[in-house]
Amino acid sequence: MTNKKRKRRARPPLDERHRLAIEMLARKGVHDTMDEIASLCGVDRRTLYRWRQREDFNKEYERVHRGFISAIRRRHRSAVDWLALSADELTEGCRMLGLI
């Protein structure tokens, strides 16, 4: 019996279609949008599911997703800070008018 190892074909690197799919998945999530994302990328939905099994695809997805989450947190923090500032200003205004 010969013990020849089969060479695995290297996967091609992620291309623009992969990156578009990653961005859309990170923005919209996977629920009810796989057909839409696949269509935007010019691939079949099954291809998109196959891409999601790739380690490099998932690493890039996680990186992009973390970026979106960080941006949302920054915006949320800004909104909370603004609301807190506005509440303080409102309280001060009420004090000046003798309402509190």
One Martini backbone bead per residue (centre of mass of N, CA, C, O) as a GRO file, in nm:
protein
  100
    1MET     BB    1   0.095   0.038   0.024
    2THR     BB    2   0.052   0.358  -0.038
    3ASN     BB    3   0.157   0.686   0.119
    4LYS     BB    4  -0.011   0.920  -0.020
    5LYS     BB    5  -0.039   1.254  -0.012
    6ARG     BB    6  -0.270   1.489  -0.041
    7LYS     BB    7  -0.305   1.779  -0.185
    8ARG     BB    8  -0.419   2.072  -0.092
    9ARG     BB    9  -0.607   2.310  -0.191
   10ALA     BB   10  -0.588   2.630  -0.205
   11ARG     BB   11  -0.742   2.890  -0.106
   12PRO     BB   12  -0.861   3.158  -0.199
   13PRO     BB   13  -0.876   3.459  -0.135
   14LEU     BB   14  -1.039   3.709  -0.039
   15ASP     BB   15  -1.286   3.895  -0.189
   16GLU     BB   16  -1.521   4.126  -0.265
   17ARG     BB   17  -1.759   3.934  -0.212
   18HIS     BB   18  -1.679   3.857   0.070
   19ARG     BB   19  -1.669   4.147   0.190
   20LEU     BB   20  -1.963   4.213   0.135
   21ALA     BB   21  -2.083   3.984   0.301
   22ILE     BB   22  -1.955   4.064   0.568
   23GLU     BB   23  -2.081   4.345   0.592
   24MET     BB   24  -2.379   4.255   0.574
   25LEU     BB   25  -2.375   4.062   0.816
   26ALA     BB   26  -2.285   4.275   1.025
   27ARG     BB   27  -2.531   4.467   0.981
   28LYS     BB   28  -2.790   4.246   0.954
   29GLY     BB   29  -2.734   3.965   0.966
   30VAL     BB   30  -2.887   3.635   0.911
   31HIS     BB   31  -3.177   3.709   0.928
   32ASP     BB   32  -3.358   3.713   0.635
   33THR     BB   33  -3.070   3.781   0.434
   34MET     BB   34  -2.922   3.566   0.259
   35ASP     BB   35  -3.047   3.614  -0.019
   36GLU     BB   36  -2.972   3.913  -0.043
   37ILE     BB   37  -2.666   3.883  -0.009
   38ALA     BB   38  -2.617   3.683  -0.237
   39SER     BB   39  -2.723   3.867  -0.460
   40LEU     BB   40  -2.522   4.106  -0.414
   41CYS     BB   41  -2.269   3.893  -0.466
   42GLY     BB   42  -2.343   3.678  -0.699
   43VAL     BB   43  -2.467   3.434  -0.530
   44ASP     BB   44  -2.549   3.165  -0.373
   45ARG     BB   45  -2.664   3.070  -0.073
   46ARG     BB   46  -2.480   2.820  -0.046
   47THR     BB   47  -2.218   2.975  -0.080
   48LEU     BB   48  -2.247   3.147   0.172
   49TYR     BB   49  -2.248   2.907   0.369
   50ARG     BB   50  -1.968   2.806   0.284
   51TRP     BB   51  -1.809   3.057   0.363
   52ARG     BB   52  -1.887   3.035   0.675
   53GLN     BB   53  -1.671   2.783   0.702
   54ARG     BB   54  -1.446   2.975   0.686
   55GLU     BB   55  -1.192   3.096   0.868
   56ASP     BB   56  -1.125   3.366   0.721
   57PHE     BB   57  -1.413   3.470   0.711
   58ASN     BB   58  -1.470   3.469   1.021
   59LYS     BB   59  -1.244   3.658   1.105
   60GLU     BB   60  -1.340   3.899   0.937
   61TYR     BB   61  -1.621   3.917   1.055
   62GLU     BB   62  -1.537   3.970   1.349
   63ARG     BB   63  -1.386   4.233   1.292
   64VAL     BB   64  -1.624   4.390   1.167
   65HIS     BB   65  -1.830   4.348   1.394
   66ARG     BB   66  -1.666   4.488   1.617
   67GLY     BB   67  -1.670   4.764   1.476
   68PHE     BB   68  -1.976   4.806   1.486
   69ILE     BB   69  -2.010   4.780   1.792
   70SER     BB   70  -1.822   5.012   1.869
   71ALA     BB   71  -1.980   5.233   1.723
   72ILE     BB   72  -2.242   5.196   1.880
   73ARG     BB   73  -2.126   5.249   2.160
   74ARG     BB   74  -2.030   5.536   2.106
   75ARG     BB   75  -2.307   5.652   2.032
   76HIS     BB   76  -2.448   5.574   2.293
   77ARG     BB   77  -2.265   5.726   2.485
   78SER     BB   78  -2.326   6.005   2.364
   79ALA     BB   79  -2.630   6.003   2.418
   80VAL     BB   80  -2.613   5.968   2.723
   81ASP     BB   81  -2.444   6.219   2.779
   82TRP     BB   82  -2.649   6.418   2.659
   83LEU     BB   83  -2.885   6.348   2.845
   84ALA     BB   84  -2.741   6.415   3.108
   85LEU     BB   85  -2.682   6.707   3.040
   86SER     BB   86  -2.974   6.793   2.989
   87ALA     BB   87  -3.079   6.726   3.273
   88ASP     BB   88  -2.897   6.922   3.422
   89GLU     BB   89  -2.996   7.175   3.275
   90LEU     BB   90  -3.293   7.146   3.354
   91THR     BB   91  -3.255   7.154   3.657
   92GLU     BB   92  -3.121   7.432   3.667
   93GLY     BB   93  -3.356   7.586   3.540
   94CYS     BB   94  -3.565   7.512   3.762
   95ARG     BB   95  -3.411   7.645   3.992
   96MET     BB   96  -3.409   7.935   3.876
   97LEU     BB   97  -3.742   7.931   3.879
   98GLY     BB   98  -3.838   7.771   4.148
   99LEU     BB   99  -3.942   7.459   4.092
  100ILE     BB  100  -3.720   7.319   4.314
   0.00000   0.00000   0.00000
